[in-house]
């Protein structure tokens, strides 16, 4: 499952994508509209700023906005930034690969083969959908 942090980050960035080009969006607006605790949102948006996805301006007229066009930020980007990997098990991760604890040799593990396929299909979906798109659920049923 996606962590609460990943879901909050996704909703916050979706909110900013919906207002792209309209100037800074105040933290309180994002917090209220997306039902995200302001303290947690501040941490998340700071992480997104360090990753180059968000810009910020302090002050009364300040706020947050996407640093890049919404069509250049994918859901895969957000999940990887907040979760570290799309893989469900560590031995199937491309970026954070490590052997699973208490497992058989990776070359013999049939579960790893399945999880590699799951990771690849997940990446195919999440990396092709950007924040600019509003994808109907039926479009994902293939």
C-alpha positions as a Markdown table, in Angstrom:
| # | Residue | x | y | z |
|---|---|---|---|---|
| 1 | Unk | 0.0 | 0.0 | 0.0 |
| 2 | Unk | 1.0 | 3.6 | -0.5 |
| 3 | Unk | 2.1 | 5.4 | 2.7 |
| 4 | Unk | 0.1 | 8.3 | 4.0 |
| 5 | Unk | 3.1 | 10.5 | 3.2 |
| 6 | Unk | 2.9 | 9.4 | -0.5 |
| 7 | Unk | -0.8 | 10.0 | -0.7 |
| 8 | Unk | -0.5 | 13.4 | 0.9 |
| 9 | Unk | 2.4 | 14.4 | -1.4 |
| 10 | Unk | 0.4 | 13.2 | -4.4 |
| 11 | Unk | -2.7 | 15.2 | -3.4 |
| 12 | Unk | -0.6 | 18.3 | -2.6 |
| 13 | Unk | 1.1 | 18.2 | -6.0 |
| 14 | Unk | -2.2 | 17.5 | -7.8 |
| 15 | Unk | -3.6 | 20.6 | -6.1 |
| 16 | Unk | -0.6 | 22.7 | -7.3 |
| 17 | Unk | -0.9 | 21.2 | -10.8 |
| 18 | Unk | -4.6 | 22.3 | -10.9 |
| 19 | Unk | -3.4 | 25.9 | -10.2 |
| 20 | Unk | -0.3 | 25.8 | -12.4 |
| 21 | Unk | 0.5 | 29.2 | -13.8 |
| 22 | Unk | -1.8 | 31.1 | -11.3 |
| 23 | Unk | 0.9 | 32.1 | -8.9 |
| 24 | Unk | 1.8 | 30.9 | -5.4 |
| 25 | Unk | -0.7 | 28.8 | -3.5 |
| 26 | Unk | -0.7 | 29.2 | 0.3 |
| 27 | Unk | 0.0 | 26.3 | 2.5 |
| 28 | Unk | -3.3 | 26.8 | 4.4 |
| 29 | Unk | -5.3 | 26.5 | 1.2 |
| 30 | Unk | -3.6 | 23.2 | 0.2 |
| 31 | Unk | -4.0 | 21.9 | 3.8 |
| 32 | Unk | -7.7 | 22.7 | 4.0 |
| 33 | Unk | -8.6 | 21.6 | 0.4 |
| 34 | Unk | -6.7 | 18.3 | 0.6 |
| 35 | Unk | -7.3 | 17.5 | 4.3 |
| 36 | Unk | -3.6 | 17.3 | 5.0 |
| 37 | Unk | -2.2 | 18.4 | 8.4 |
| 38 | Unk | -0.3 | 21.7 | 7.9 |
| 39 | Unk | 2.8 | 20.6 | 9.8 |
| 40 | Unk | 3.1 | 17.4 | 7.8 |
| 41 | Unk | 2.4 | 19.3 | 4.6 |
| 42 | Unk | 5.3 | 21.7 | 5.3 |
| 43 | Unk | 7.7 | 18.8 | 5.6 |
| 44 | Unk | 6.4 | 17.1 | 2.4 |
| 45 | Unk | 6.6 | 20.3 | 0.4 |
| 46 | Unk | 10.1 | 21.0 | 1.7 |
| 47 | Unk | 11.1 | 17.5 | 0.4 |
| 48 | Unk | 9.5 | 18.2 | -2.9 |
| 49 | Unk | 11.4 | 21.5 | -3.1 |
| 50 | Unk | 14.7 | 19.8 | -2.5 |
| 51 | Unk | 13.8 | 17.3 | -5.3 |
| 52 | Unk | 13.1 | 20.2 | -7.7 |
| 53 | Unk | 9.4 | 19.7 | -8.1 |
| 54 | Unk | 8.2 | 22.7 | -6.0 |
| 55 | Unk | 9.2 | 26.3 | -5.6 |
| 56 | Unk | 8.3 | 28.5 | -2.7 |
| 57 | Unk | 8.1 | 32.2 | -1.8 |
| 58 | Unk | 7.9 | 33.4 | 1.8 |
| 59 | Unk | 5.7 | 36.2 | 3.0 |
| 60 | Unk | 2.2 | 37.4 | 2.8 |
| 61 | Unk | 1.9 | 37.0 | -0.9 |
| 62 | Unk | 4.0 | 33.8 | -0.9 |
| 63 | Unk | 3.2 | 30.2 | -1.2 |
| 64 | Unk | 4.0 | 27.1 | -3.3 |
| 65 | Unk | 3.9 | 26.3 | -7.0 |
| 66 | Unk | 5.2 | 23.5 | -9.2 |
| 67 | Unk | 8.7 | 24.2 | -10.4 |
| 68 | Unk | 8.0 | 22.2 | -13.6 |
| 69 | Unk | 5.2 | 21.9 | -16.0 |
| 70 | Unk | 2.6 | 19.4 | -14.7 |
| 71 | Unk | 3.0 | 17.2 | -17.8 |
| 72 | Unk | 6.7 | 16.6 | -16.8 |
| 73 | Unk | 5.9 | 15.2 | -13.4 |
| 74 | Unk | 4.7 | 11.6 | -13.3 |
| 75 | Unk | 3.1 | 9.7 | -10.5 |
| 76 | Unk | 6.1 | 7.4 | -10.7 |
| 77 | Unk | 8.3 | 10.3 | -9.8 |
| 78 | Unk | 6.2 | 11.1 | -6.7 |
| 79 | Unk | 6.0 | 7.5 | -5.5 |
| 80 | Unk | 9.8 | 7.0 | -5.9 |
| 81 | Unk | 10.5 | 10.3 | -4.1 |
| 82 | Unk | 8.3 | 9.5 | -1.1 |
| 83 | Unk | 8.6 | 5.7 | -1.0 |
| 84 | Unk | 12.0 | 5.1 | -2.5 |
| 85 | Unk | 10.9 | 2.4 | -4.8 |
| 86 | Unk | 8.0 | 1.0 | -6.8 |
| 87 | Unk | 9.0 | -2.6 | -5.8 |
| 88 | Unk | 6.9 | -4.5 | -3.3 |
| 89 | Unk | 10.0 | -6.5 | -2.1 |
| 90 | Unk | 13.6 | -5.2 | -1.8 |
| 91 | Unk | 15.0 | -7.8 | -4.2 |
| 92 | Unk | 12.8 | -6.4 | -7.0 |
| 93 | Unk | 13.9 | -2.8 | -6.6 |
| 94 | Unk | 15.9 | -1.2 | -9.4 |
| 95 | Unk | 17.2 | 1.7 | -7.3 |
| 96 | Unk | 17.3 | 0.3 | -3.8 |
| 97 | Unk | 18.0 | -3.4 | -4.5 |
| 98 | Unk | 18.9 | -5.6 | -1.6 |
| 99 | Unk | 18.4 | -9.3 | -0.9 |
| 100 | Unk | 15.3 | -10.2 | 1.1 |
| 101 | Unk | 15.8 | -11.4 | 4.6 |
| 102 | Unk | 15.3 | -15.1 | 5.2 |
| 103 | Unk | 14.9 | -15.9 | 1.5 |
| 104 | Unk | 16.3 | -18.5 | -0.9 |
| 105 | Unk | 18.9 | -17.5 | -3.4 |
| 106 | Unk | 17.6 | -14.8 | -5.8 |
| 107 | Unk | 18.2 | -16.9 | -8.8 |
| 108 | Unk | 16.0 | -19.6 | -7.3 |
| 109 | Unk | 13.2 | -17.4 | -6.0 |
| 110 | Unk | 10.0 | -17.7 | -8.0 |
| 111 | Unk | 8.4 | -14.9 | -6.0 |
| 112 | Unk | 11.1 | -12.5 | -7.1 |
| 113 | Unk | 10.3 | -13.2 | -10.7 |
| 114 | Unk | 6.7 | -12.4 | -10.1 |
| 115 | Unk | 7.6 | -9.2 | -8.2 |
| 116 | Unk | 9.9 | -8.0 | -11.0 |
| 117 | Unk | 7.0 | -8.2 | -13.4 |
| 118 | Unk | 4.7 | -6.4 | -10.9 |
| 119 | Unk | 7.3 | -3.7 | -10.5 |
| 120 | Unk | 7.7 | -3.3 | -14.3 |
| 121 | Unk | 4.0 | -3.1 | -14.9 |
| 122 | Unk | 3.5 | -0.6 | -12.1 |
| 123 | Unk | 6.4 | 1.5 | -13.5 |
| 124 | Unk | 4.8 | 1.4 | -17.0 |
| 125 | Unk | 1.5 | 2.8 | -15.6 |
| 126 | Unk | 2.9 | 5.3 | -13.1 |
| 127 | Unk | 5.6 | 6.7 | -15.4 |
| 128 | Unk | 3.2 | 7.3 | -18.3 |
| 129 | Unk | 0.6 | 9.3 | -16.3 |
| 130 | Unk | 1.5 | 12.9 | -15.4 |
| 131 | Unk | -0.1 | 15.4 | -13.0 |
| 132 | Unk | -1.5 | 17.2 | -16.1 |
| 133 | Unk | -3.8 | 14.3 | -16.8 |
| 134 | Unk | -7.1 | 13.4 | -15.3 |
| 135 | Unk | -7.3 | 9.8 | -16.0 |
| 136 | Unk | -10.7 | 8.1 | -15.7 |
| 137 | Unk | -10.6 | 4.8 | -13.8 |
| 138 | Unk | -11.9 | 2.9 | -16.8 |
| 139 | Unk | -8.8 | 4.1 | -18.8 |
| 140 | Unk | -6.6 | 2.0 | -16.5 |
| 141 | Unk | -8.6 | -1.2 | -17.0 |
| 142 | Unk | -6.4 | -2.9 | -19.7 |
